[in-house]
Amino acid sequence: MLKGSIVALITPFKDNILDEDVYSKLIKYHIENGTKGVVPGGTTGESPTLSNEEHKKIIEIAVKECNGKIPVIAGTGSNSTFEAIQLSKFAEKAGSDALLIVTPYYNKPTQEGLYQHYKKINDNVGIPIIIYNIPSRSVIDLSVETMAKLYELKNIIGVKDATGDLNRVDEQLKLMGKQFIQLTGNDDNALEFNKRGGVGAISVTANIAAKLCSDFQNACIDDFNKAEILDKILQPVHTSMFIESNPSPVKYAGSLLGMCKPDVRLPLVQVTENSKNKISEALKVAKIL
């Protein structure tokens, strides 16, 4: 089962070109520090500005570097069902363990349209699918009822819930049971999310605090007192990672730690000096920097 601290991997650039060597090093860092899975090509990986070739390349690198040690959950969503199917089939053939598929953005489909979108992808692949529900970015919200209907399909196994509504955990648990995998997409609510029945997070913060995030998620299983202590340490870091549009803050944090360059692709820009100071301070307080 997919659980624990799963990282929404950044995509490192050098002179606006994919830095394959750094990407490989980042994955090794996660394997060594207890991360339970990697997501290449998600929001934090700047998927909207990756070329199709680059998107495929980072999936291939992730599969090669993970080499069965931890799962690769390839981000293969699109607002075009056809494109999502094509990329999902590629990810499956490349050796990905599962798919993370965001709700179609911009088109504003109905609940029936959402159902048919995911069903069509489900019918064209043979590996597990995690639904990524993030209304703040995609405009539409996949309802709990539609989620339950999708869970009846052979490959739909869970959700990355970035609604910010903790009541969703209760509602989805009630309708679909404990076997339905619930992962939060919001680092800041991970403690309460897990208390209510979630089993982990697809994390931004884990990019620069892999061991701390892994220790926190492990503690949520058997030592909630420790989990609460670690959560208090992590909260200021979580806040700083979203001080501006993701992934600009986490890439700047990564640059402070010598992990990557702070470069992002337009229309994203690097964080302001004021934000840089706040990010640096948060890392120092958490003893990451």
C-alpha positions in Angstrom: 0.0 0.0 0.0 1.2 3.5 -0.8 1.6 5.4 2.5 3.9 7.5 4.6 6.0 10.4 3.3 5.8 10.5 -0.5 7.6 13.4 -2.2 6.2 15.6 -4.9 9.5 15.9 -6.7 10.8 19.2 -7.9 12.3 19.3 -11.4 15.7 20.8 -11.3 16.8 23.1 -14.2 20.2 24.5 -15.3 20.0 27.4 -17.7 16.3 26.4 -18.2 17.2 22.9 -19.2 16.3 19.7 -17.3 19.3 18.8 -15.1 19.2 15.0 -15.3 22.2 14.5 -13.0 20.7 16.6 -10.2 17.4 14.8 -10.6 19.0 11.5 -10.1 20.8 12.7 -7.0 17.6 14.1 -5.5 16.0 10.6 -5.9 19.0 9.0 -4.2 18.7 11.5 -1.4 15.0 10.4 -0.8 15.8 6.7 -0.9 18.6 7.2 1.7 16.4 9.3 4.0 13.3 7.2 4.3 10.9 8.7 1.7 8.3 6.1 0.9 7.6 7.0 -2.7 8.3 9.6 -5.4 6.0 11.6 -7.7 7.7 12.8 -10.9 5.8 15.3 -13.0 3.3 16.7 -10.5 2.5 20.3 -9.7 5.7 20.7 -7.7 7.6 19.2 -10.7 6.3 22.1 -12.9 4.4 19.7 -15.1 2.6 22.6 -17.0 5.9 23.9 -18.4 7.6 20.6 -19.1 7.7 19.4 -22.7 6.3 16.0 -23.4 9.8 14.7 -23.9 11.0 16.1 -20.6 7.9 14.7 -18.8 8.7 11.2 -20.1 12.4 11.6 -19.3 11.8 12.4 -15.6 9.5 9.4 -15.3 12.2 7.2 -16.9 14.9 8.5 -14.5 12.7 8.0 -11.5 12.0 4.4 -12.4 15.7 3.8 -13.1 16.9 5.4 -9.8 14.2 3.9 -7.6 14.8 0.5 -9.1 12.0 -1.2 -7.1 13.3 0.2 -3.7 10.4 2.7 -3.4 7.3 3.2 -5.6 7.2 5.6 -8.5 3.8 7.3 -8.8 4.0 9.1 -12.1 2.1 12.4 -12.5 0.3 11.8 -15.8 -2.8 14.0 -15.6 -4.0 16.5 -18.2 -7.1 18.4 -19.1 -7.1 16.4 -22.3 -8.3 12.8 -21.6 -6.4 11.6 -24.7 -3.1 13.2 -23.5 -3.6 11.7 -20.0 -4.1 8.3 -21.5 -1.1 8.5 -23.8 1.2 9.7 -20.9 -0.2 7.1 -18.5 0.4 4.3 -21.0 4.0 5.5 -21.4 4.5 5.6 -17.6 3.1 2.1 -17.2 5.4 0.8 -20.0 8.4 2.6 -18.4 7.8 0.7 -15.2 5.9 3.1 -12.9 4.2 1.5 -10.0 1.1 3.8 -10.0 -0.3 7.0 -11.5 -1.3 10.3 -10.0 -3.9 11.9 -12.1 -5.2 15.4 -11.4 -8.7 16.5 -12.0 -9.0 18.2 -15.5 -8.3 21.9 -15.1 -9.7 24.8 -17.1 -12.4 22.7 -18.9 -14.7 22.7 -15.9 -16.3 19.3 -16.5 -19.4 18.1 -14.7 -19.3 15.2 -12.2 -20.3 12.9 -15.0 -17.5 14.3 -17.2 -15.0 13.7 -14.4 -16.3 10.1 -14.0 -15.9 9.4 -17.7 -12.5 11.0 -17.8 -11.1 8.8 -15.1 -13.0 5.7 -16.4 -11.5 6.2 -19.8 -7.9 6.3 -18.3 -8.7 3.4 -16.0 -9.8 1.3 -19.0 -6.6 1.9 -20.9 -4.0 1.1 -18.2 -3.2 -1.8 -15.8 -1.6 -0.1 -12.8 -3.1 1.7 -9.8 -4.5 5.2 -10.1 -4.5 7.9 -7.4 -7.0 10.7 -8.0 -5.5 14.2 -7.4 -8.3 16.5 -6.2 -7.1 20.1 -5.9 -10.0 22.6 -6.5 -7.8 25.6 -5.8 -5.8 24.9 -9.0 -8.2 23.0 -11.2 -11.4 25.0 -10.4 -13.6 21.9 -10.1 -14.1 19.6 -7.1 -14.5 15.9 -7.5 -17.3 15.0 -5.1 -17.2 12.2 -2.5 -20.0 10.5 -4.3 -18.2 10.5 -7.6 -15.1 9.3 -5.8 -17.0 6.4 -4.4 -18.3 5.5 -7.9 -14.8 5.7 -9.3 -13.5 3.4 -6.5 -15.6 0.6 -8.0 -13.3 0.6 -11.1 -10.4 -1.8 -11.1 -7.5 0.6 -11.0 -8.7 3.4 -8.8 -7.2 2.9 -5.4 -7.1 6.3 -3.6 -6.9 10.0 -3.5 -4.4 12.8 -3.0 -6.7 15.2 -1.2 -5.7 18.9 -1.5 -9.1 20.3 -0.8 -8.0 21.4 2.7 -11.3 20.1 4.0 -10.6 17.5 6.8 -14.2 16.4 6.9 -13.5 14.8 3.5 -11.3 12.2 5.2 -14.3 11.2 7.4 -16.7 11.2 4.5 -14.5 9.2 2.2 -13.6 6.7 5.0 -17.3 6.2 5.7 -18.2 5.6 2.0 -15.2 3.6 0.8 -13.6 2.1 3.9 -10.0 1.7 5.1 -8.7 0.1 2.0 -9.3 3.3 0.0 -5.9 5.1 0.3 -6.2 8.7 1.5 -3.1 10.9 1.2 -3.1 14.6 2.0 -1.7 17.1 -0.5 -1.5 19.7 2.2 1.6 19.4 4.4 0.2 21.6 7.1 -2.8 19.4 7.9 -1.0 16.0 7.7 -1.3 15.3 11.5 -5.0 15.7 11.7 -5.5 14.1 8.3 -3.8 11.0 9.6 -5.6 11.0 12.9 -8.9 10.8 10.9 -7.8 7.9 8.8 -5.3 9.2 6.3 -2.2 7.1 5.7 0.3 9.7 4.5 1.2 12.7 2.4 2.4 13.6 -1.0 4.6 16.3 0.3 6.3 19.5 -0.9 8.3 20.0 2.3 9.8 16.5 1.9 11.9 17.8 -1.0 14.2 19.6 1.5 13.4 17.8 4.8 13.1 14.1 3.7 14.1 12.5 7.0 12.1 14.9 9.1 9.0 14.3 7.1 9.6 10.5 7.0 10.1 10.4 10.8 6.9 12.4 11.3 4.8 10.1 9.1 6.3 7.0 10.8 5.5 8.5 14.2 1.8 9.0 13.1 1.6 5.2 13.0 2.8 4.3 16.5 3.7 7.4 18.5 1.4 10.4 18.2 3.2 12.3 20.9 6.3 12.2 18.9 4.3 13.1 15.8 2.9 16.2 17.5 6.4 17.3 18.4 7.7 16.9 14.9 4.6 18.6 13.5 5.4 21.7 15.6 8.9 21.8 14.2 7.7 21.3 10.6 4.8 23.8 10.6 6.9 27.0 10.1 8.7 25.2 7.3 5.4 24.2 5.7 4.2 27.8 5.8 7.4 29.1 4.2 7.1 26.6 1.4 3.8 28.2 0.3 4.8 31.8 1.0 4.7 32.3 -2.8 3.6 30.0 -5.7 4.9 26.4 -5.4 7.6 25.4 -6.2 9.5 28.7 -6.2 9.9 28.6 -2.4 11.0 25.0 -2.1 13.5 25.4 -5.0 15.0 28.4 -3.2 15.2 26.3 0.0 16.9 23.5 -2.0 19.4 26.0 -3.3 20.3 27.1 0.3 20.9 23.4 1.0 23.1 22.9 -2.1 20.5 20.5 -3.6 19.5 22.4 -6.7 19.4 25.8 -8.3 16.4 28.1 -7.5 15.5 28.3 -11.2 11.8 28.0 -12.1 10.2 28.4 -15.5 8.0 31.3 -16.6 5.4 32.2 -15.8 6.7 31.3 -12.4 9.5 33.5 -11.0 12.0 33.2 -8.2 10.9 34.3 -4.7 11.4 37.9 -3.5 14.1 38.9 -1.1 11.5 39.2 1.7 10.4 35.7 1.1 14.0 34.5 0.9 14.6 35.8 4.4 11.5 34.1 5.8 12.4 30.8 4.1 15.9 30.9 5.4 14.7 31.7 9.0 12.2 28.8 8.9 14.9 26.3 7.9 17.2 27.6 10.6 14.5 27.3 13.3 13.8 23.7 12.2 17.6 23.0 12.1 17.5 22.0 8.5 19.9 24.8 7.6 
